[in-house]
Amino acid sequence: MKLDVVPEKLGSPINYAVLLLIGAIVVIFHIVVNISEDSDALIYGFSMIIPATVSVFAFITARRYAGTLVYSRAYKMLGIAFLLMFSAELTYFVYEQILELEPYPSIADVFFFVFYPMVLLYLIINIRFFAPQITKIGIITIVGAPLVTTFVYLYLSLSDFGSFDFYYGVIFVAAASTTLGFSIHTARIFRGGLIGTAWLVLVIGIILDVVGDTWYYYIEINEGYTLENPVNLFWYSSYLLILYSLYKHKKSL
């Protein structure tokens, strides 16, 4: 029977130069797309390539953990999650640029939505292995984060109560904020060095993605989203942070 053994090299420190580089890439890219006359192709390319790369690295990490029961399964879930994200971005591109149809709502939203359960599975698998006993603070975080986030969304969107976009947004914000609650709880578990900084960076990346998603659905209810919107900064930063964390996992094995 295969057993899960925590790797020896867990204390790999964060390279803050890499974090600064990620920040610089994201900000510079955002400036470039906002000053370019035709930036759609650049934005769509960036939005598809990064999730696809994260998915590949997640599956590579899962393969390197093939001798375990928990790690391999967890990173397969993460790989599937970002494969779904790539599929969502690709579908969004096809709708808007090729078919010239409104991409919201569309089939792309199915991929966007299923992304959340896959990330939740990744988090829950790790939580069950590293900290199966959830403390009171953990329960408050897991339950409180989605309640507060969804309540804030409802309050800000109250003027559109009863509309399709209002209810559609509630569904996605509730799913995203549930992921946020588990992500924050997982970050608290990892903070103490239980499984190293690579996991902490990854969870922070997930948190940024969920914050971006929540902001996006608030923007959509007011029909204010464009490809050049600052909300993209959260997604780009999230994907690159997760990619960096997977690289750290690969190097520590």
C-alpha positions in Angstrom: 0.0 0.0 0.0 1.4 3.4 -1.0 1.8 5.9 1.9 1.9 9.6 1.9 5.2 10.9 3.2 5.9 14.6 3.6 8.9 15.5 1.5 12.1 16.4 3.4 12.7 19.7 1.6 9.7 21.7 2.8 11.4 24.9 3.9 12.3 26.4 0.5 12.2 30.1 1.0 10.3 32.5 -1.2 12.4 34.3 -3.8 11.1 37.9 -3.5 12.8 38.8 -6.7 10.5 36.4 -8.5 7.5 38.0 -6.7 8.6 41.5 -7.9 9.1 40.1 -11.4 5.6 38.7 -11.4 4.2 42.1 -10.2 6.2 43.9 -12.9 5.1 41.5 -15.6 1.4 41.9 -14.7 1.6 45.7 -14.4 3.6 46.3 -17.6 1.3 43.9 -19.5 -1.8 45.8 -18.2 -0.3 49.1 -19.3 0.6 47.8 -22.7 -2.9 46.4 -23.4 -4.4 49.7 -22.3 -2.3 51.8 -24.6 -2.4 49.5 -27.6 -5.1 50.1 -30.2 -5.6 46.4 -30.9 -4.8 44.4 -27.8 -7.5 41.7 -27.9 -5.3 39.0 -29.4 -2.6 39.8 -26.8 -5.0 39.6 -23.9 -6.7 36.4 -25.1 -3.3 34.7 -25.7 -2.0 35.6 -22.3 -5.3 34.5 -20.7 -5.1 31.1 -22.3 -1.4 30.3 -22.2 -0.9 30.9 -18.5 -3.8 28.6 -17.3 -2.7 25.9 -19.8 0.9 26.2 -18.4 -0.3 25.9 -14.8 -2.3 22.8 -15.7 0.7 21.2 -17.3 2.9 22.0 -14.3 0.2 20.7 -11.9 0.0 17.3 -13.8 3.8 17.2 -13.7 3.8 17.7 -10.0 1.1 15.0 -9.6 3.3 12.6 -11.5 6.3 13.3 -9.3 4.1 12.5 -6.3 3.0 9.3 -8.0 4.2 7.2 -5.0 1.7 8.9 -2.7 -2.0 8.6 -2.2 -2.8 12.3 -1.3 -0.4 14.5 -3.2 -0.9 12.9 -6.6 -4.7 13.0 -6.4 -4.7 16.6 -5.1 -2.5 17.9 -7.9 -4.5 16.1 -10.5 -7.5 18.0 -9.3 -5.6 21.2 -9.6 -4.4 20.3 -13.1 -8.0 19.5 -14.1 -9.1 22.9 -12.6 -6.8 24.9 -14.7 -7.5 22.8 -17.8 -11.1 23.8 -17.3 -10.0 27.4 -16.9 -8.1 27.2 -20.2 -11.2 25.7 -21.8 -13.3 28.5 -20.4 -11.0 31.2 -21.8 -10.8 29.4 -25.2 -14.6 29.2 -25.4 -14.9 32.8 -24.4 -12.5 33.7 -27.2 -14.4 31.6 -29.8 -17.7 33.2 -28.8 -16.5 36.8 -28.9 -13.9 36.8 -31.6 -14.9 34.1 -34.0 -18.7 33.7 -33.7 -19.1 37.3 -32.7 -21.6 36.4 -30.0 -22.0 37.6 -26.5 -19.7 35.5 -24.3 -21.6 36.2 -21.1 -23.6 34.1 -20.4 -22.4 31.3 -22.5 -21.0 27.7 -22.4 -17.7 29.2 -21.2 -19.5 29.8 -17.8 -19.9 26.0 -17.4 -16.1 25.6 -17.5 -15.6 28.7 -15.2 -18.1 27.3 -12.7 -16.7 23.7 -12.5 -13.3 25.3 -11.9 -14.4 26.0 -8.3 -15.3 22.4 -7.3 -12.0 21.1 -8.7 -10.0 23.7 -6.6 -12.1 22.9 -3.6 -11.3 19.2 -4.0 -7.6 20.1 -4.2 -7.9 22.1 -0.9 -10.0 19.6 0.9 -7.7 16.7 0.0 -4.8 18.6 1.6 -6.8 19.8 4.6 -8.0 16.2 5.4 -4.4 15.0 5.3 -2.6 17.8 7.1 -5.2 19.1 9.5 -8.3 16.8 9.6 -9.5 18.4 12.9 -10.9 21.8 12.0 -10.7 24.3 14.8 -13.4 26.8 15.7 -11.5 29.6 13.9 -11.3 27.3 10.9 -15.1 26.7 10.9 -15.7 30.5 11.3 -13.3 31.1 8.3 -14.8 28.5 6.1 -18.4 29.5 6.8 -17.9 33.3 7.4 -15.9 34.1 4.3 -18.6 33.0 1.8 -21.3 34.5 3.9 -19.6 37.9 4.2 -18.5 38.0 0.5 -21.9 37.0 -0.8 -23.6 39.5 1.5 -21.4 42.3 0.3 -22.2 41.3 -3.3 -25.9 41.3 -2.6 -25.7 44.7 -0.9 -23.8 46.3 -3.7 -26.1 44.7 -6.4 -29.3 45.4 -4.6 -30.4 47.9 -7.2 -30.5 45.0 -9.8 -32.4 42.7 -7.5 -34.7 40.3 -9.5 -32.7 40.6 -12.7 -31.1 37.6 -14.5 -27.6 39.0 -14.0 -28.3 39.4 -10.2 -29.2 35.8 -9.6 -26.5 34.5 -12.1 -23.9 36.5 -10.2 -25.1 35.2 -6.8 -24.5 31.6 -8.0 -20.9 32.3 -9.1 -20.0 34.6 -6.2 -21.3 32.0 -3.7 -19.2 29.3 -5.4 -16.1 31.5 -5.6 -16.4 32.8 -2.0 -16.8 29.2 -0.7 -13.5 28.5 -2.4 -12.1 31.7 -0.8 -13.2 30.4 2.7 -11.3 27.1 2.2 -8.4 28.9 0.7 -8.0 31.2 3.7 -8.3 28.3 6.1 -5.7 26.3 4.1 -3.4 29.4 4.1 -3.6 29.5 7.9 -2.6 25.8 8.1 0.3 26.3 5.8 1.5 29.5 7.4 3.3 27.8 10.2 5.6 25.9 7.9 3.7 22.6 8.1 4.3 21.9 4.5 6.4 24.8 3.3 6.2 28.1 1.6 5.4 26.6 -1.8 1.9 25.6 -0.6 1.4 29.0 1.0 2.2 30.8 -2.3 -0.1 28.5 -4.2 -3.0 29.2 -1.8 -2.4 33.0 -2.0 -2.6 32.6 -5.8 -6.0 30.8 -5.4 -7.2 33.6 -3.1 -6.3 36.3 -5.7 -8.2 34.3 -8.4 -11.3 34.1 -6.3 -11.2 37.8 -5.4 -10.9 38.6 -9.1 -13.9 36.3 -10.0 -16.0 38.0 -7.3 -15.2 41.4 -8.5 -15.8 40.3 -12.1 -19.4 39.2 -11.5 -20.1 42.5 -9.7 -18.8 44.4 -12.7 -20.8 42.2 -15.1 -24.1 43.0 -13.4 -23.4 46.6 -14.3 -22.2 45.7 -17.7 -18.9 47.4 -17.0 -16.4 44.6 -17.9 -13.9 45.1 -20.7 -10.7 43.1 -21.6 -8.7 46.0 -20.3 -10.3 46.1 -16.9 -8.0 46.1 -13.8 -9.7 43.0 -12.5 -7.5 41.1 -14.9 -4.5 42.0 -12.7 -5.9 39.6 -10.0 -6.2 36.7 -12.5 -2.8 37.2 -14.1 -1.1 37.5 -10.7 -3.0 34.5 -9.4 -1.9 32.3 -12.4 1.7 33.3 -12.2 1.9 32.9 -8.4 0.4 29.4 -8.7 2.9 28.6 -11.5 5.8 29.8 -9.3 4.5 27.6 -6.4 4.4 24.6 -8.6 7.9 25.3 -9.8 9.0 25.4 -6.2 7.3 22.1 -5.5 9.1 20.6 -8.5 12.5 21.9 -7.3 12.0 20.7 -3.8 11.3 17.1 -4.7 
